[in-house]
Amino acid sequence: MSGDLTSKEIKVRSRDEVSDLAGSFNEMSRSLRI
């Protein structure tokens, strides 16, 4: 659904490019919820 910010955070387990992207996405979604 468009605009739905109630999704759960992505679990980050490693330290590679994909985990950096997931962490950035989590941070962005947290700041949009505030």
MMTF fields as JSON, N, C-alpha, C and O atoms, coordinates in Angstrom:
{
  "mmtfVersion": "1.0.0",
  "mmtfProducer": "UNKNOWN",
  "numBonds": 135,
  "numAtoms": 136,
  "numGroups": 34,
  "numChains": 1,
  "numModels": 1,
  "chainsPerModel": [1],
  "groupsPerChain": [34],
  "chainIdList": ["A"],
  "bondAtomList": [4, 2, 8, 6, 12, 10, 16, 14, 20, 18, 24, 22, 28, 26, 32, 30, 36, 34, 40, 38, 44, 42, 48, 46, 52, 50, 56, 54, 60, 58, 64, 62, 68, 66, 72, 70, 76, 74, 80, 78, 84, 82, 88, 86, 92, 90, 96, 94, 100, 98, 104, 102, 108, 106, 112, 110, 116, 114, 120, 118, 124, 122, 128, 126, 132, 130],
  "bondOrderList": [1, 1, 1, 1, 1, 1, 1, 1, 1, 1, 1, 1, 1, 1, 1, 1, 1, 1, 1, 1, 1, 1, 1, 1, 1, 1, 1, 1, 1, 1, 1, 1, 1],
  "groupList": [{"groupName": "MET", "atomNameList": ["N", "CA", "C", "O"], "elementList": ["N", "C", "C", "O"], "formalChargeList": [0, 0, 0, 0], "bondAtomList": [1, 0, 2, 1, 3, 2], "bondOrderList": [1, 1, 2], "singleLetterCode": "M", "chemCompType": "L-PEPTIDE LINKING"}, {"groupName": "SER", "atomNameList": ["N", "CA", "C", "O"], "elementList": ["N", "C", "C", "O"], "formalChargeList": [0, 0, 0, 0], "bondAtomList": [1, 0, 2, 1, 3, 2], "bondOrderList": [1, 1, 2], "singleLetterCode": "S", "chemCompType": "L-PEPTIDE LINKING"}, {"groupName": "GLY", "atomNameList": ["N", "CA", "C", "O"], "elementList": ["N", "C", "C", "O"], "formalChargeList": [0, 0, 0, 0], "bondAtomList": [1, 0, 2, 1, 3, 2], "bondOrderList": [1, 1, 2], "singleLetterCode": "G", "chemCompType": "PEPTIDE LINKING"}, {"groupName": "ASP", "atomNameList": ["N", "CA", "C", "O"], "elementList": ["N", "C", "C", "O"], "formalChargeList": [0, 0, 0, 0], "bondAtomList": [1, 0, 2, 1, 3, 2], "bondOrderList": [1, 1, 2], "singleLetterCode": "D", "chemCompType": "L-PEPTIDE LINKING"}, {"groupName": "LEU", "atomNameList": ["N", "CA", "C", "O"], "elementList": ["N", "C", "C", "O"], "formalChargeList": [0, 0, 0, 0], "bondAtomList": [1, 0, 2, 1, 3, 2], "bondOrderList": [1, 1, 2], "singleLetterCode": "L", "chemCompType": "L-PEPTIDE LINKING"}, {"groupName": "THR", "atomNameList": ["N", "CA", "C", "O"], "elementList": ["N", "C", "C", "O"], "formalChargeList": [0, 0, 0, 0], "bondAtomList": [1, 0, 2, 1, 3, 2], "bondOrderList": [1, 1, 2], "singleLetterCode": "T", "chemCompType": "L-PEPTIDE LINKING"}, {"groupName": "LYS", "atomNameList": ["N", "CA", "C", "O"], "elementList": ["N", "C", "C", "O"], "formalChargeList": [0, 0, 0, 0], "bondAtomList": [1, 0, 2, 1, 3, 2], "bondOrderList": [1, 1, 2], "singleLetterCode": "K", "chemCompType": "L-PEPTIDE LINKING"}, {"groupName": "GLU", "atomNameList": ["N", "CA", "C", "O"], "elementList": ["N", "C", "C", "O"], "formalChargeList": [0, 0, 0, 0], "bondAtomList": [1, 0, 2, 1, 3, 2], "bondOrderList": [1, 1, 2], "singleLetterCode": "E", "chemCompType": "L-PEPTIDE LINKING"}, {"groupName": "ILE", "atomNameList": ["N", "CA", "C", "O"], "elementList": ["N", "C", "C", "O"], "formalChargeList": [0, 0, 0, 0], "bondAtomList": [1, 0, 2, 1, 3, 2], "bondOrderList": [1, 1, 2], "singleLetterCode": "I", "chemCompType": "L-PEPTIDE LINKING"}, {"groupName": "VAL", "atomNameList": ["N", "CA", "C", "O"], "elementList": ["N", "C", "C", "O"], "formalChargeList": [0, 0, 0, 0], "bondAtomList": [1, 0, 2, 1, 3, 2], "bondOrderList": [1, 1, 2], "singleLetterCode": "V", "chemCompType": "L-PEPTIDE LINKING"}, {"groupName": "ARG", "atomNameList": ["N", "CA", "C", "O"], "elementList": ["N", "C", "C", "O"], "formalChargeList": [0, 0, 0, 0], "bondAtomList": [1, 0, 2, 1, 3, 2], "bondOrderList": [1, 1, 2], "singleLetterCode": "R", "chemCompType": "L-PEPTIDE LINKING"}, {"groupName": "ALA", "atomNameList": ["N", "CA", "C", "O"], "elementList": ["N", "C", "C", "O"], "formalChargeList": [0, 0, 0, 0], "bondAtomList": [1, 0, 2, 1, 3, 2], "bondOrderList": [1, 1, 2], "singleLetterCode": "A", "chemCompType": "L-PEPTIDE LINKING"}, {"groupName": "PHE", "atomNameList": ["N", "CA", "C", "O"], "elementList": ["N", "C", "C", "O"], "formalChargeList": [0, 0, 0, 0], "bondAtomList": [1, 0, 2, 1, 3, 2], "bondOrderList": [1, 1, 2], "singleLetterCode": "F", "chemCompType": "L-PEPTIDE LINKING"}, {"groupName": "ASN", "atomNameList": ["N", "CA", "C", "O"], "elementList": ["N", "C", "C", "O"], "formalChargeList": [0, 0, 0, 0], "bondAtomList": [1, 0, 2, 1, 3, 2], "bondOrderList": [1, 1, 2], "singleLetterCode": "N", "chemCompType": "L-PEPTIDE LINKING"}],
  "groupTypeList": [0, 1, 2, 3, 4, 5, 1, 6, 7, 8, 6, 9, 10, 1, 10, 3, 7, 9, 1, 3, 4, 11, 2, 1, 12, 13, 7, 0, 1, 10, 1, 4, 10, 8],
  "groupIdList": [1, 2, 3, 4, 5, 6, 7, 8, 9, 10, 11, 12, 13, 14, 15, 16, 17, 18, 19, 20, 21, 22, 23, 24, 25, 26, 27, 28, 29, 30, 31, 32, 33, 34],
  "secStructList": [7, 6, 6, 7, 7, 7, 7, 7, 7, 7, 7, 7, 7, 1, 7, 1, 2, 2, 2, 2, 2, 2, 2, 2, 2, 2, 2, 2, 2, 2, 2, 2, 2, 7],
  "xCoordList": [0.842, 0.0, 0.894, 1.864, 0.587, 1.374, 1.254, 0.152, 2.391, 2.406, 2.332, 2.309, 2.295, 2.224, 3.614, 4.498, 3.811, 5.116, 5.138, 5.967, 4.236, 4.159, 4.923, 4.782, 5.72, 6.47, 7.546, 8.017, 7.924, 8.962, 10.328, 10.505, 11.291, 12.65, 13.293, 12.969, 14.196, 14.949, 16.071, 16.81, 16.204, 17.27, 18.595, 18.713, 19.586, 20.917, 21.861, 22.054, 22.448, 23.316, 24.768, 25.649, 25.035, 26.404, 26.893, 26.196, 28.084, 28.666, 29.126, 30.323, 28.178, 28.513, 27.639, 26.946, 27.672, 26.936, 25.426, 24.725, 24.94, 23.501, 23.065, 21.996, 23.88, 23.524, 23.598, 22.807, 24.527, 24.58, 23.303, 22.754, 22.836, 21.604, 20.406, 19.552, 20.342, 19.245, 19.262, 18.21, 20.441, 20.547, 20.107, 19.437, 20.477, 20.057, 18.548, 17.91, 17.983, 16.533, 15.821, 14.825, 16.321, 15.731, 15.789, 14.813, 16.914, 17.074, 16.112, 15.507, 15.966, 15.059, 13.614, 12.877, 13.208, 11.822, 11.545, 10.443, 12.539, 12.364, 12.169, 11.295, 12.956, 12.85, 11.565, 11.06, 11.032, 9.768, 8.58, 7.566, 8.69, 7.599, 7.464, 6.384, 8.522, 8.517, 7.72, 7.61],
  "yCoordList": [-1.168, 0.0, 1.241, 1.31, 2.154, 3.379, 4.219, 4.468, 4.648, 5.489, 4.743, 5.372, 3.425, 2.629, 2.528, 1.879, 3.166, 3.175, 2.275, 2.461, 1.303, 0.43, -0.87, -1.782, -0.978, -2.212, -2.395, -1.43, -3.651, -3.959, -3.639, -3.598, -3.414, -3.121, -4.351, -5.482, -4.12, -5.186, -5.597, -4.745, -6.894, -7.386, -7.345, -7.867, -6.718, -6.598, -7.503, -7.321, -8.479, -9.447, -9.378, -9.862, -8.798, -8.796, -7.366, -6.412, -7.226, -5.906, -5.81, -5.71, -5.841, -5.678, -4.576, -3.867, -4.436, -3.361, -3.494, -2.498, -4.718, -4.932, -4.591, -4.013, -4.941, -4.602, -3.096, -2.551, -2.418, -0.956, -0.344, 0.601, -0.887, -0.407, -0.659, 0.213, -1.843, -2.17, -1.25, -0.791, -0.98, -0.073, 1.335, 1.997, 1.791, 3.121, 3.183, 4.181, 2.11, 2.054, 2.095, 2.802, 1.345, 1.361, 2.758, 3.229, 3.409, 4.764, 5.733, 6.572, 5.621, 6.495, 6.268, 7.229, 5.015, 4.749, 5.205, 5.668, 5.078, 5.594, 7.103, 7.616, 7.81, 9.272, 9.747, 10.82, 8.977, 9.357, 9.123, 9.811, 8.166, 7.875, 8.942, 9.111, 9.659, 10.645, 11.869, 12.796],
  "zCoordList": [0.0, 0.0, 0.0, 0.754, -0.79, -0.901, 0.369, 0.86, 0.89, 2.073, 3.391, 4.449, 3.357, 4.581, 5.2, 4.64, 6.349, 7.013, 8.242, 9.133, 8.296, 9.461, 9.274, 10.088, 8.237, 7.996, 9.061, 9.662, 9.281, 10.259, 9.674, 8.456, 10.559, 10.107, 9.489, 9.85, 8.566, 7.926, 8.871, 9.365, 9.127, 9.999, 9.248, 8.139, 9.869, 9.27, 10.052, 11.254, 9.362, 10.044, 9.595, 10.305, 8.456, 7.932, 7.74, 8.085, 7.194, 6.957, 5.513, 5.244, 4.585, 3.181, 2.588, 3.318, 1.279, 0.627, 0.827, 1.006, 0.794, 0.958, 2.381, 2.58, 3.363, 4.743, 4.97, 5.741, 4.315, 4.395, 3.823, 4.389, 2.703, 2.084, 2.999, 3.157, 3.599, 4.51, 5.726, 6.172, 6.26, 7.399, 7.048, 7.841, 5.874, 5.421, 5.225, 5.559, 4.68, 4.503, 5.848, 5.999, 6.826, 8.172, 8.773, 9.357, 8.632, 9.168, 8.496, 9.164, 7.177, 6.442, 6.887, 7.11, 7.015, 7.404, 8.833, 9.128, 9.734, 11.107, 11.095, 11.794, 10.323, 10.321, 9.642, 9.973, 8.711, 8.078, 9.003, 8.889, 9.913, 10.849, 11.918, 12.482, 12.205, 13.302, 12.936, 13.738]
}
